[in-house]
Amino acid sequence: MANKKKKKLTPVQQEYQDFQKQRETKRPLFKNCINAFLTGGIICLIGQGIQTFYIYFFDFTDQTAGNPTVATLIFISMLFTGFGVYDRIAQFGGAGSAVPVTGFGNAVISAAIEHRTE
């Protein structure tokens, strides 16, 4: 497939693409996957701890403890975003920090902070 696209290019364009591939920095894909897995796992572990806290100390059931747990995680991620901590977590974890519900809290508060600066 790539060769078909390459045939449509002029020789100068083909030479430039070859040059670009030689100079392109290699991304540490395996390391990034491990970082995302660990970050997402730690966020979920914290969420499970918060849910257990609500179950034992506030007499919630397994089904009713979900909503306050989600609200707490969103609130914590909003605080971390406001203090600039969540950006460093997202830089390290990538999609591992964006996929859980904390990514939603980060997106909401980031837009609000950006709008306020304008």
Secondary structure, 3 states (H helix, E strand, C coil): CHHHHHHCCCHHHHHHHHHHHHHCCCCCHHHHHHHHHHHHHHHHHHHHHHHHHHHHHHCCCCCCCHHHHHHHHHHHHHHHHHHCHHHHHHHHHCHHHHCCHHHHHHHHHHHHHHHHHC
